[in-house]
Amino acid sequence: MLGRLADRVRELEVRTRPEHPDLTAALQRRWEQLPAHVRTPQQMLGRRTAGCEGTHGVFPRCDLACTPCYHSREANRVRVDGAHTVREVDRQMALLRELRGPGQNAQLIGGEVTLLDPDDHAGALRAMIARGRKPMSMSHGDFDYAYLEALALDPATRQRRFAHLSFAGHFDSMMFGRRGIRRVRDERELNPHRRRFCEHFQRLEREHGVTHYLAHNMTVTPRNLDQVPGVIRDCRDMGFRMFSFQPAAFIGNTARWKDDYRAFSTDEVWARIEEGAGGRLHWRALHIGDVRCNRTAYGAYAGERYVPLLDEDDPRDAAWLQTFVAAFGGMDFAAPPALLAARLARAFAGRPAALPGLAGWARRFAARAGGTRALVRDRPRAITFVMHAFMDARDVRPAWELLEQGVMSDDPRLRETQERLQACSYAMAHPEDGRLVPACAQHSVLDPLENLRLAEELPLVPSAADR
Ligand code: SF4
């Protein structure tokens, strides 16, 4: 009895810590492994997050045809098999939990997630949650409300089986085969489909109380670069909380490479994102990995005004970021109210300077938004802008091979690729050898072989033994 009570107290003590001890250890390891050039005061890898995670080889198939497509040519020769998906997702997540601690964002990705039966999709999400991940399903968004409802509700009781769902919808005019618009001439034609995607989730929340977080993903090529501002302006109020842009890279299925994707720079993409956002985006305020891979700008709209969370030119905001990280570390703020209150109390008790720091930051944020009255009148809506620039397979392959041998290249281009791979913020787990691999290396080097093997294991036409 006393032993059980002591266990409960110990468990409560750990749960109410701002940062779980396993995460503290994982962050420290991550920080120590990072190359020197990214160990900056603005760096969040190894201090606030261990990085993003994604699944691979769990449902490679997709029913759209995109140019470019990051999946290898063999991906569509693998059948969707729910038992395989749930089993492999669980194995990959177990390794991520072991190496990266709890509470990290993980994407259920690899093909088209809604080709999974809703129960298998739910099983995969459950496995991710059970392993301490915060899952997000990555989809082309071409599914009906009935699918979403079937995913969210227990089929036996019709009660919700998830209180919250996170989805990223990938929409751009280089995608072919979407129902109702098989070929798209410009981005604007997709807006009804983007709206429909958001409305499914709004309806789910109205009818069943399942809340949501929606991201909008878009590949950028010379064909749609100039349409980026219009997409943001048209879709800003649809319900997306994040707009993520991926300048196209030469990875995956070579048959789907159409343009000179290097005809523009990432600076040009970012300029178009800022144009659409209607304000300067302060991506230098904090970094997630290597800035040649990622730019992230946190902020909110107060009415029509875009307000950055941190002003990259204001040293007081830079100082607040350091205080924030010291006080909260990798704390998960999306906790039930009582638990959150306990964690906040312990964080402030451990770092009392965070309280006046928070007040100062709140004053500056309100001033940027046009004053407290403006904030009360136009309740701010948080929207994050992201640019993620994958690298070309022809660079990643040799760079990765050399890294595997422990050799840093003298060639400036390969050297840069290696530095970025070492600071990667988006990893995939390989339980068979206990390793985490950057998504660029996964897609450029490992996917083709993996999918060939899967095509034998899970052929499109099931073998007699499978039937
Ligand atoms: S190495 Fe590739 S997958 Fe990793 S953060 Fe950079 S672009 Fe993304």
Residues whose N, C-alpha, C, O or C-beta is under 5 A from the ligand:
A	BS01	SF4	C293 A389 F390 M391 R420 L421 C424 S425 Y426 P438 A439 C440
